[in-house]
Amino acid sequence: MNKTVQINQSVPVKYKVDVCVAGGGPAGVAAAVSAARNGAKVFIGESCGCFGGLGTCGLVPAFCGVGNGKRFLGGSICRKVFDIMQIPSGELEREFSFIDVEKLKCTYDKMIIASNVQYAFEVKMIAVNTENGVVKNAIFADGSDSGLFAVEAKVFIDCTGNGDLAVRAGADYTQGNAKGIPMPSSLCSLWNNVDWDEYKKANVNLFQLLLQAIDDGVFKEPDWHHSGMFPVGNSLAGGNFSHAFGIRANEHQDTSAAWMDLRRKLEEFQYFYNKYVPGFSNAELCMSASLLGVRECRRIIGDYIMTIDDFNARRRFDDEIGQFAYPVDIHPLDATKGEFERFQREFYGNLRYKDGECYGIPYRILIPAKLHNVLTAGRCVSTDQHMAASIRVMPGCFLTGEAAGCAAAMASATANGEVRNISIPVLQNKLGISN
Ligand SMILES: Cc1cc2nc3c(=O)[nH]c(=O)nc-3n(C[C@H](O)[C@H](O)[C@H](O)COP(=O)(O)OP(=O)(O)OC[C@H]3O[C@@H](n4cnc5c(N)ncnc54)[C@H](O)[C@@H]3O)c2cc1C
């Protein structure tokens, strides 16, 4: 239907700050704390009731890719999160660091409070007023009384994951691969009554058990890719599996269908774990996540677009704001065996670095090409799908968030808030980057 209606109302300005951050996932928290640390007055608005995004409301059970086997790459805010969470240093190098979700929520609360950041939960950024590429204010819908309010700032940081703010301000974006196919979405979950000792003792090959269940017809649609269950407590497991393919997370018809599809698939997985997997015979599904597991939505077109060529070349940049090394992790794009085999070849083979290797992240991928006082951080930064599939994990989002916050604070101290006019060596120095 093409019919439209107009709304015309005055909106009160509730916050007037130097830096406004929309979205409070790992990128948003890092951006807000970093901007405040660098002297800015900051507001952060988050549409859920806690910070952390997919790592909390999304029940993603682990941080991964925080190091390259030789060195911690997550940046100083990621380090702070790990220190408060008391994640043991032996786990910092390469693969997974498991998440106690309530502890992570409180960790982010403490960091925001300690930084004197003004914050609001259950508020969604829904519009911006922009003049000639300069955002003047952002409009938030307030879930508590269904009113609207405005935030005036000199610089805005889009940490919505989906690029909501930058697109409303006029930025261009891409989605998916060359054919427009996005990475699939998932619905993470929390399970109780797991006997991890029994599971470890049994030393089973989970993939073989999955193949057996597929042969036995347990699943309506076979899906060979299965990240698995992760120990997030003594008898608790965090589930990260099942896919909804081809979901455009900025289309509510797509996401609404995905929620139901993925909830139904969890019932099948409950049967699989109870009947096939040692240690899980009494496992109960406590809850599925309250945020859909969106791996990829819009990627904002920036002053530079990082591509697979940069990954393959281990490219370094004069304006880099960090280094990263997580493999290219494009989950199968459909349920075929061919796509599963493509994923395995890339993730475990040719698109994974050796210990000690890394690529640089240029500041320019945080700057939306058409805008002057806006930065992006997290999974909507300017990349192709391959690079997004590496940089999207939470330590990568902390890195871009920390850099965006620092750069925004610097730009907000200038006359016009232009994010291209800051000194890159000073930014790098503040971030502790040595080129
Ligand atoms: C199923 C799944 C499994 C994953 N597994 C891992 C893993 O094992 N390890 C790992 O490190 N990473 C993993 N990731 C990747 C990682 O969790 C995300 O890419 C990362 O959380 C992205 O961070 P972000 O801050 O950019 O966005 P998000 O985490 O998506 O946070 C965005 C925040 O913005 C809020 N928001 C959105 N729109 C608005 C708006 N308009 N106004 C106000 N607020 C808004 C949202 O509520 C949310 O809190 C996984 C992702 C998925 C989907």
PDBQT file of the ligand as one rigid body, heavy atoms in Angstrom, charges set to zero:
ROOT
HETATM    1  C1  LIG A 501      23.534 -15.571  16.586  1.00  0.00    +0.000 C 
HETATM    2  C2  LIG A 501      24.777 -14.768  16.752  1.00  0.00    +0.000 A 
HETATM    3  C3  LIG A 501      25.885 -15.344  17.336  1.00  0.00    +0.000 A 
HETATM    4  C4  LIG A 501      27.048 -14.597  17.541  1.00  0.00    +0.000 A 
HETATM    5  N1  LIG A 501      28.120 -15.166  18.165  1.00  0.00    +0.000 NA
HETATM    6  C5  LIG A 501      29.166 -14.384  18.538  1.00  0.00    +0.000 A 
HETATM    7  C6  LIG A 501      30.200 -14.912  19.356  1.00  0.00    +0.000 A 
HETATM    8  O1  LIG A 501      30.217 -16.090  19.696  1.00  0.00    +0.000 OA
HETATM    9  N2  LIG A 501      31.171 -14.063  19.758  1.00  0.00    +0.000 N 
HETATM   10  C7  LIG A 501      31.198 -12.742  19.389  1.00  0.00    +0.000 A 
HETATM   11  O2  LIG A 501      32.123 -12.015  19.828  1.00  0.00    +0.000 OA
HETATM   12  N3  LIG A 501      30.251 -12.224  18.582  1.00  0.00    +0.000 NA
HETATM   13  C8  LIG A 501      29.237 -13.019  18.166  1.00  0.00    +0.000 A 
HETATM   14  N4  LIG A 501      28.239 -12.499  17.378  1.00  0.00    +0.000 N 
HETATM   15  C9  LIG A 501      28.372 -11.128  16.825  1.00  0.00    +0.000 C 
HETATM   16  C10 LIG A 501      28.061 -10.040  17.820  1.00  0.00    +0.000 C 
HETATM   17  O3  LIG A 501      27.221 -10.457  18.855  1.00  0.00    +0.000 OA
HETATM   18  C11 LIG A 501      27.397  -8.818  17.139  1.00  0.00    +0.000 C 
HETATM   19  O4  LIG A 501      27.863  -8.608  15.840  1.00  0.00    +0.000 OA
HETATM   20  C12 LIG A 501      27.708  -7.588  17.999  1.00  0.00    +0.000 C 
HETATM   21  O5  LIG A 501      26.979  -7.696  19.212  1.00  0.00    +0.000 OA
HETATM   22  C13 LIG A 501      27.332  -6.311  17.270  1.00  0.00    +0.000 C 
HETATM   23  O6  LIG A 501      27.509  -5.236  18.159  1.00  0.00    +0.000 OA
HETATM   24  P1  LIG A 501      26.815  -3.823  17.876  1.00  0.00    +0.000 P 
HETATM   25  O7  LIG A 501      27.035  -3.005  19.080  1.00  0.00    +0.000 OA
HETATM   26  O8  LIG A 501      27.242  -3.349  16.546  1.00  0.00    +0.000 OA
HETATM   27  O9  LIG A 501      25.272  -4.202  17.685  1.00  0.00    +0.000 OA
HETATM   28  P2  LIG A 501      24.238  -4.953  18.624  1.00  0.00    +0.000 P 
HETATM   29  O10 LIG A 501      24.908  -5.925  19.536  1.00  0.00    +0.000 OA
HETATM   30  O11 LIG A 501      23.189  -5.471  17.700  1.00  0.00    +0.000 OA
HETATM   31  O12 LIG A 501      23.661  -3.787  19.515  1.00  0.00    +0.000 OA
HETATM   32  C14 LIG A 501      22.865  -2.762  18.932  1.00  0.00    +0.000 C 
HETATM   33  C15 LIG A 501      22.044  -2.151  20.044  1.00  0.00    +0.000 C 
HETATM   34  O13 LIG A 501      21.342  -1.028  19.532  1.00  0.00    +0.000 OA
HETATM   35  C16 LIG A 501      19.988  -1.073  19.963  1.00  0.00    +0.000 C 
HETATM   36  N5  LIG A 501      19.229  -0.370  18.932  1.00  0.00    +0.000 N 
HETATM   37  C17 LIG A 501      18.977  -0.794  17.671  1.00  0.00    +0.000 A 
HETATM   38  N6  LIG A 501      18.294   0.144  16.992  1.00  0.00    +0.000 NA
HETATM   39  C18 LIG A 501      18.139   1.188  17.844  1.00  0.00    +0.000 A 
HETATM   40  C19 LIG A 501      17.533   2.460  17.710  1.00  0.00    +0.000 A 
HETATM   41  N7  LIG A 501      16.976   2.851  16.548  1.00  0.00    +0.000 N 
HETATM   42  N8  LIG A 501      17.528   3.288  18.779  1.00  0.00    +0.000 NA
HETATM   43  C20 LIG A 501      18.111   2.901  19.966  1.00  0.00    +0.000 A 
HETATM   44  N9  LIG A 501      18.691   1.695  20.134  1.00  0.00    +0.000 NA
HETATM   45  C21 LIG A 501      18.731   0.858  19.078  1.00  0.00    +0.000 A 
HETATM   46  C22 LIG A 501      19.671  -2.545  20.095  1.00  0.00    +0.000 C 
HETATM   47  O14 LIG A 501      18.617  -2.764  21.014  1.00  0.00    +0.000 OA
HETATM   48  C23 LIG A 501      20.993  -3.107  20.598  1.00  0.00    +0.000 C 
HETATM   49  O15 LIG A 501      21.078  -3.115  21.999  1.00  0.00    +0.000 OA
HETATM   50  C24 LIG A 501      27.081 -13.243  17.122  1.00  0.00    +0.000 A 
HETATM   51  C25 LIG A 501      25.967 -12.663  16.510  1.00  0.00    +0.000 A 
HETATM   52  C26 LIG A 501      24.836 -13.413  16.317  1.00  0.00    +0.000 A 
HETATM   53  C27 LIG A 501      23.648 -12.778  15.675  1.00  0.00    +0.000 C 
ENDROOT
TORSDOF 0
